[in-house]
Amino acid sequence: MPIPDTLDLVALARQAALDAGFELTLSPDAERQRAALPTAPPDSATRTDLRGLLWSSIDNVDSMDLDQIEVAEQLPDGAIRLRIGLADVDAFVPKDTPLDRHAGANTTSIYTGVALFPMLPNVLSTDRTSLAEHADRAAVVVSFTVLPDGTVTSGDGDGISLALVRNRAKLAYETLGPWLADEAPLPESVARVDGLEPQLRL
């Protein structure tokens, strides 16, 4: 069989995804829901305000769909309180709505190298629910305490809560890993945020 002079790799990736059963376009109902999405979560006023903490994210350098941030706090008894903030997509896409059913059908975003087919529309995945740097966002926060011997326990204030957060620094594995291994200098993304270096080492 002759090989064509040019291959449309995006079209091939799209066809492979369709052949595997993925939904690459929104239904009319899901499209209407996407068009009517609010700019902020409807329950912002009732969330715990944790925007003052030194949250940071660690992802690939080119990631825009940031779904997790973290912050550590040294407690007086030597324990460490660790908080993990997860993007609260449910604040915008309630269960069993058209967009939720679309996401449930795909269950994942598809990264092909030549094209990205997101599980949710970009207005959500890389904007309103992405825990983007310097942006106020809704998150589900899981908080727990790590004792000096490494035991994980629940202290006062630990548990799961709905919160407002603000990512202070978008960090990347490519620069953070070598620095933590003492193989590279302090990344500029860390240096420009007061107090972030010791917090990351903690």
C-alpha positions as CSV (number, residue, x, y, z in Angstrom):
1,M,0.0,0.0,0.0
2,P,1.5,3.4,-0.9
3,I,2.2,5.8,1.9
4,P,0.7,9.2,1.4
5,D,3.0,12.2,1.2
6,T,1.4,13.8,4.2
7,L,-0.5,12.4,7.1
8,D,-3.2,14.3,9.0
9,L,-2.1,13.2,12.5
10,V,-4.8,15.1,14.3
11,A,-7.5,13.5,12.1
12,L,-5.9,10.1,12.7
13,A,-5.9,10.7,16.5
14,R,-9.5,11.8,16.4
15,Q,-10.6,8.8,14.5
16,A,-8.7,6.5,16.8
17,A,-10.4,8.1,19.8
18,L,-13.8,7.7,18.1
19,D,-13.1,4.1,17.3
20,A,-12.3,3.5,20.9
21,G,-15.7,4.8,21.9
22,F,-14.9,8.2,23.2
23,E,-17.4,11.1,22.8
24,L,-15.4,14.0,21.3
25,T,-18.3,16.4,20.8
26,L,-20.9,17.6,23.3
27,S,-24.5,16.7,23.0
28,P,-26.9,19.7,22.4
29,D,-27.9,19.6,26.1
30,A,-24.3,19.6,27.3
31,E,-23.4,22.4,24.9
32,R,-26.2,24.5,26.4
33,Q,-25.0,23.7,29.9
34,R,-21.4,24.7,28.9
35,A,-22.7,28.0,27.4
36,A,-24.5,28.8,30.7
37,L,-21.7,28.1,33.1
38,P,-21.3,30.7,35.8
39,T,-17.9,32.5,36.1
40,A,-17.6,31.6,39.9
41,P,-19.0,28.7,41.9
42,P,-22.5,29.4,43.2
43,D,-21.6,28.6,46.8
44,S,-18.5,30.8,47.1
45,A,-19.9,32.7,50.0
46,T,-20.3,29.6,52.2
47,R,-16.8,28.2,51.6
48,T,-13.9,28.4,54.0
49,D,-11.5,31.1,52.8
50,L,-8.0,29.5,52.6
51,R,-6.6,31.9,50.0
52,G,-4.1,33.2,52.5
53,L,-2.1,30.0,52.6
54,L,1.1,29.4,50.5
55,W,-0.6,27.0,48.1
56,S,1.5,25.7,45.1
57,S,0.9,23.2,42.3
58,I,3.4,20.8,40.8
59,D,2.7,19.7,37.2
60,N,4.4,19.3,33.9
61,V,5.7,22.7,32.7
62,D,3.1,23.0,29.9
63,S,0.1,21.8,32.0
64,M,-2.9,24.2,32.1
65,D,-5.5,21.8,33.6
66,L,-4.1,22.1,37.2
67,D,-6.2,19.9,39.5
68,Q,-4.2,19.7,42.7
69,I,-2.4,22.1,45.0
70,E,-0.7,21.5,48.4
71,V,0.5,23.4,51.4
72,A,2.4,22.2,54.6
73,E,2.4,23.9,58.0
74,Q,4.7,23.2,60.9
75,L,2.8,22.7,64.2
76,P,4.1,23.6,67.6
77,D,4.5,20.0,68.7
78,G,6.7,19.1,65.7
79,A,3.9,17.6,63.6
80,I,3.1,18.8,60.1
81,R,-0.3,19.6,58.9
82,L,-0.7,18.8,55.2
83,R,-3.5,20.2,53.1
84,I,-4.3,18.9,49.6
85,G,-6.6,21.0,47.5
86,L,-8.4,19.3,44.6
87,A,-10.2,21.2,41.9
88,D,-13.9,21.2,42.7
89,V,-15.4,20.4,39.3
90,D,-18.7,19.5,41.0
91,A,-19.2,23.1,42.0
92,F,-19.8,23.8,38.3
93,V,-21.0,20.4,37.0
94,P,-23.4,18.8,39.4
95,K,-24.0,15.0,39.3
96,D,-26.1,13.6,36.4
97,T,-26.2,16.8,34.4
98,P,-25.4,16.6,30.7
99,L,-21.7,17.7,31.1
100,D,-21.3,15.2,34.0
101,R,-22.7,12.4,31.8
102,H,-20.3,13.4,29.0
103,A,-17.4,13.3,31.4
104,G,-18.6,9.9,32.7
105,A,-18.7,8.4,29.3
106,N,-15.1,9.3,28.6
107,T,-13.7,9.1,32.2
108,T,-10.4,10.8,31.1
109,S,-8.8,13.4,28.9
110,I,-7.0,11.9,25.9
111,Y,-3.5,13.0,25.3
112,T,-2.3,11.8,21.9
113,G,0.8,14.0,21.4
114,V,-0.7,15.8,18.4
115,A,-4.0,16.6,20.0
116,L,-5.7,16.8,23.4
117,F,-9.3,15.7,23.7
118,P,-10.4,17.0,27.2
119,M,-12.8,15.1,29.4
120,L,-14.5,18.4,30.1
121,P,-14.7,21.5,27.9
122,N,-11.6,23.8,28.0
123,V,-13.7,26.5,29.7
124,L,-13.7,24.2,32.7
125,S,-10.6,22.1,32.5
126,T,-8.1,24.9,31.8
127,D,-10.0,27.9,33.1
128,R,-12.8,27.9,35.7
129,T,-11.9,24.7,37.6
130,S,-8.2,24.8,36.9
131,L,-6.2,25.8,40.0
132,A,-4.4,28.4,38.0
133,E,-1.7,30.6,39.4
134,H,-2.9,33.8,41.1
135,A,-6.6,32.9,40.6
136,D,-9.3,32.4,43.2
137,R,-10.7,28.9,42.8
138,A,-13.1,26.5,44.4
139,A,-11.5,23.4,45.9
140,V,-12.2,20.3,48.0
141,V,-9.5,20.4,50.7
142,V,-8.3,17.3,52.5
143,S,-6.3,18.1,55.7
144,F,-4.4,15.7,57.9
145,T,-1.5,15.7,60.4
146,V,1.8,13.9,60.1
147,L,3.5,13.2,63.4
148,P,7.3,13.4,63.8
149,D,7.5,9.6,63.6
150,G,5.6,9.6,60.2
151,T,2.3,8.5,61.6
152,V,-0.7,10.0,59.8
153,T,-3.5,11.2,62.1
154,S,-6.3,13.7,62.3
155,G,-5.9,16.8,64.5
156,D,-8.0,19.7,65.3
157,G,-9.3,21.2,62.0
158,D,-8.4,18.2,59.9
159,G,-10.9,16.6,57.6
160,I,-12.6,17.5,54.3
161,S,-14.0,20.9,53.5
162,L,-15.1,23.1,50.7
163,A,-12.8,26.1,50.4
164,L,-11.7,29.0,48.3
165,V,-8.0,28.8,47.4
166,R,-5.4,30.7,45.5
167,N,-2.4,29.0,43.9
168,R,0.7,31.2,44.7
169,A,3.1,29.3,42.4
170,K,2.7,27.1,39.3
171,L,5.7,24.8,39.7
172,A,7.1,22.2,37.4
173,Y,8.6,18.7,37.9
174,E,11.3,19.6,35.5
175,T,12.8,22.3,37.7
176,L,11.5,21.4,41.2
177,G,12.8,17.8,41.2
178,P,16.5,18.6,40.5
179,W,16.4,21.5,43.0
180,L,15.0,19.2,45.8
181,A,17.7,16.7,44.9
182,D,20.4,19.4,45.3
183,E,21.3,19.1,41.6
184,A,20.1,22.5,40.5
185,P,19.6,26.1,41.8
186,L,16.5,27.4,43.4
187,P,13.9,27.8,40.7
188,E,12.8,31.4,40.0
189,S,9.1,30.3,40.4
190,V,9.9,29.4,44.1
191,A,12.3,32.3,44.8
192,R,9.8,35.0,43.9
193,V,7.3,33.9,46.6
194,D,8.2,34.8,50.1
195,G,8.3,31.8,52.4
196,L,7.7,29.2,49.7
197,E,11.1,27.6,49.8
198,P,11.0,26.4,53.5
199,Q,7.4,25.4,53.1
200,L,8.2,23.2,50.1
201,R,11.2,21.6,52.0
202,L,8.8,21.0,54.9
